Amino acid sequence: MEPKNNYALQVERARQLFLAYDQPAMCARLGLTPTPDAIVLRFLGAPYTVRRADGAVLAPDGAPASFGAAMSIYDALARTNAPTLAGTFVPTSALHGIQGTHAVHEDLHSPTAQRFAGRTDALARALERLGGRPWGKVGDVSYVLNVFDFFPVCVRFWDADEEFPASLQFLWDAHATDFLHYETLWYVMDELIGRLLSE
């Protein structure tokens, strides 16, 4: 008997749920303009297509979207309200209703931060290629980019020095969990880290 792929099962459940949504109302809430066949929205700077007939999420090259991209898109489309941004960025650990400490959240990014150590110019260029815009003066690299056209994330990076290791931080709008579930934010971070490393 072939083992079940839990990732594939999650995507399949989300796809089936999508098919039960009121698609015109969903698009109106998020300011999307669907065609008769598809809903197109930008995820981390690239256009993704959701086929309206079967709910499949396709990457820009027409292949099935990765797990993180598909689940992020399904989650964003599943919002039943019309969320609004607070306009204030906060760390993942400070989002409303989240339990945990700053240290626990930030330490999870330490291995990735080390891969960017000594490469601040390359990281800045990668963020710009993903549509990032310079933001503030905190950190050696600080950019805001769109997860979706209606939902931003801020990436801040401090390079290593003689006292401290490199540090990578993601900041979210204070109303982020009105747009995506907390768990989905981690899918977004994983996707974004993968894109930055490939860039």
Secondary structure, 3 states (H helix, E strand, C coil): CCCCCHHHHHHHHHHHHHHCCCHHHHHHHHCCCCCCCEEEEEECCEEEEEECCCCCEECCCCCECCHHHHHHHHHHHCCCCCCCCCCCEEEHHHCCCCCCCHHHHHHCCHHHHHHHCCCHHHHHHHHHHCCCEECCCCCCEEEEEEEECCEEEEEEEECCCCCCCCEEEEEEECCHHHHCCHHHHHHHHHHHHHHHHHC
